[in-house]
Amino acid sequence: MKVSYVYILKCSDGTYYTGVTSKLEQRVFQHQTGFYRNCYTFARRPIELVFYGEFTDINFAIEKEKQIKKWSKAKKEALINGEYDLLPNLAKKKF
C-alpha cells in the first residue's frame, strides 16, 4: 500500500502552499532548497511544513489538495491548528 500526502507549507511571506506527494520528506527538502526554480515557493523561502495528511488513495489525495487550494487563508489556518469545528462556518460566504 503506497501512502500519499497532502501537505501545507507556510512561506516566508506568510502565504501557504498546498501540494501532494508520495515522498513527503524529499518534497519538503526540494521546496526548502529551491530545487525547482519555477515553483511557487522558490522566492518565498524559507518554508515550514505546517500540516500534512496521509492518504492510501492518490486520487483522493489529489482531490483533497485541489479542495484545500481553493480555501481561504482563515480556513487553511483552522485546519493547520486542528480547529476542525470551525471549518464548516469558514466555508460560508459573508454577505
Contact map, one row per residue, 1 for C-alpha under 8 A:
11100000000000000000000000000000000000000000000000000001000000000000000000000000000000000000000
11110000000000000000010000000000000000000000000000000001100000000000000000000000000000000000000
11111000000000000000010000000000000000000000000000000111110000000000000000000000000000000000000
01111100000000000001111000000000000000000000000000000111110010000000000000000000000000000000000
00111110000000000001111100000000000000000000000000011110000010000000000000000000000000000000000
00011111000000000111100000000000000000000000000000011110000011011000000000000000000000000000000
00001111100000000111000000000000000000000000000011111000000000001000000000000000000000000000000
00000111110000011110000000000000000000000000000011110000000000000000000000000000000000000000000
00000011111000011100000000000000000000000000001111100000000000000000000000000000000000000000000
00000001111101111000000000000000000000000000001111000000000000000000000000000000000000000000000
00000000111111111000000000000000000000001001111100000000000000000000000000000000000000000000000
00000000011111100000000000000000000000000001111000000000000000000000000000000000000000000000000
00000000001111100000000000000000000000000001000000000000000000000000000000000000000000000000000
00000000011111110000000000000000000000000000000000000000000000000000000000000000000000000000000
00000000011111111000000000000000000000000000000000000000000000000000000010000000000000000000000
00000001111001111100000000000000000000000000000000000000000000000000000010000000000000000000000
00000001111000111110000000000000000000011000000000000000000000000000100000000000000000000000000
00000111100000011111000000000000000000000000000000000000000000001001100000000000000000000000000
00000111000000001111100000000000000000000000000000000000000000001000000000000000000000000000000
00011110000000000111110000000000000000000000000000000000000011001000000000000000000000000000000
00011100000000000011111100100000000000000000000000000000000000000000000000000000000000000000000
01111000000000000001111100000000000000000000000000000000000000000000000000000000000000000000000
00011000000000000000111111100000000000000000000000000000000000000000000000000000000000000000000
00001000000000000000111111110000000000000000000000000000000000000000000000000000000000000000000
00000000000000000000001111111000000000000000000000000000000000000000000000000000000000000000000
00000000000000000000001111111100000000000000000000000000000000000000000000000000000000000000000
00000000000000000000101111111110000000000000000000000000000000000000000000000000000000000000000
00000000000000000000000111111111000000000000000010000000000000000000000000000000000000000000000
00000000000000000000000011111111100000000000000000000000000000000000000000000000000000000000000
00000000000000000000000001111111111100000000000000000000000000000000000000000000000000000000000
00000000000000000000000000111111111100101100101000000000000000000000000000000000000000000000000
00000000000000000000000000011111111000000100111000000000000000000000000000000000000000000000000
00000000000000000000000000001111111000000000000000000000000000000000000000000000000000000000000
00000000000000000000000000000111111110101100100000000000000000000000000000000000000000000000000
00000000000000000000000000000111111110000000000000000000000000000000000000000000000000000000000
00000000000000000000000000000110011111100100000000000000000000000000000000000000000000000000000
00000000000000000000000000000000011111100100000000000000000000000000000000000000000000000000000
00000000000000000000000000000000000111110100000000000000000000000000000000000000000000000000000
00000000000000000000000000000010010111111100000000000000000000000000000000000000000000000000000
00000000000000001000000000000000000001111111000000000000000000000000000000000000000000000000000
00000000001000001000000000000010010000111111101000000000000000000000000000000000000000000000000
00000000000000000000000000000011010111111111100000000000000000000000000000000000000000000000000
00000000000000000000000000000000000000011111100000000000000000000000000000000000000000000000000
00000000001110000000000000000000000000011111111000000000000000000000000000000000000000000000000
00000000001100000000000000000011010000001111111000000000000000000000000000000000000000000000000
00000000001100000000000000000001000000000001111100000000000000000000000000000000000000000000000
00000000111100000000000000000011000000001001111110000000000000000000000000000000000000000000000
00000000111000000000000000000000000000000000011111000000000000000000000000000000000000000000000
00000011110000000000000000010000000000000000001111110000000000000000000000000000000000000000000
00000011110000000000000000000000000000000000000111110000000000000000000000000001000000000000000
00000011100000000000000000000000000000000000000011111000000000000000000000000001000000000000000
00001111000000000000000000000000000000000000000011111100000000000000000000000000000000000000000
00001110000000000000000000000000000000000000000000111110000000000000000000000000000000000000000
00111100000000000000000000000000000000000000000000011111000010000000000000000000000000000000000
00111100000000000000000000000000000000000000000000001111110110000000000000000000000000000000000
11110000000000000000000000000000000000000000000000000111110000000000000000000000000000000000000
01110000000000000000000000000000000000000000000000000011111110000000000000000000000000000000000
00110000000000000000000000000000000000000000000000000011111111000000000000000000000000000000000
00000000000000000000000000000000000000000000000000000000111111100000000000000000000000000000000
00000000000000000000000000000000000000000000000000000010111111110000000000000000000000000000000
00011100000000000001000000000000000000000000000000000110111111111000000000000000000000000000000
00000100000000000001000000000000000000000000000000000000011111111100000000000000000000000000000
00000000000000000000000000000000000000000000000000000000001111111110000000000000000000000000000
00000100000000000000000000000000000000000000000000000000000111111111000000000000000000000000000
00000110000000000111000000000000000000000000000000000000000011111111100000000000000000000000000
00000000000000000000000000000000000000000000000000000000000001111111110000000000000000000000000
00000000000000000000000000000000000000000000000000000000000000111111111000000000000000000000000
00000000000000000100000000000000000000000000000000000000000000011111111000010000000000000000000
00000000000000001100000000000000000000000000000000000000000000001111111000000000000000000000000
00000000000000000000000000000000000000000000000000000000000000000111111100000000000000000000000
00000000000000000000000000000000000000000000000000000000000000000011111110110000000000000010000
00000000000000000000000000000000000000000000000000000000000000000000011111110000000000000000000
00000000000000110000000000000000000000000000000000000000000000000000001111111000000000000000000
00000000000000000000000000000000000000000000000000000000000000000000000111111100000000000100000
00000000000000000000000000000000000000000000000000000000000000000000001111111110000001100110000
00000000000000000000000000000000000000000000000000000000000000000001001111111111000000000000000
00000000000000000000000000000000000000000000000000000000000000000000000011111111100000000000000
00000000000000000000000000000000000000000000000000000000000000000000000001111111111101100000000
00000000000000000000000000000000000000000000000000000000000000000000000000111111111100100000000
00000000000000000000000000000000000000000000000001100000000000000000000000011111111000000000000
00000000000000000000000000000000000000000000000000000000000000000000000000001111111000000000000
00000000000000000000000000000000000000000000000000000000000000000000000000000111111100000000000
00000000000000000000000000000000000000000000000000000000000000000000000000000111111111100000000
00000000000000000000000000000000000000000000000000000000000000000000000000000110011111100000000
00000000000000000000000000000000000000000000000000000000000000000000000000000000001111110000000
00000000000000000000000000000000000000000000000000000000000000000000000000100100001111111100000
00000000000000000000000000000000000000000000000000000000000000000000000000100110001111111110000
00000000000000000000000000000000000000000000000000000000000000000000000000000000000011111111000
00000000000000000000000000000000000000000000000000000000000000000000000000000000000001111111000
00000000000000000000000000000000000000000000000000000000000000000000000001100000000001111111100
00000000000000000000000000000000000000000000000000000000000000000000001000100000000000111111100
00000000000000000000000000000000000000000000000000000000000000000000000000000000000000011111110
00000000000000000000000000000000000000000000000000000000000000000000000000000000000000000111111
00000000000000000000000000000000000000000000000000000000000000000000000000000000000000000001111
00000000000000000000000000000000000000000000000000000000000000000000000000000000000000000000111
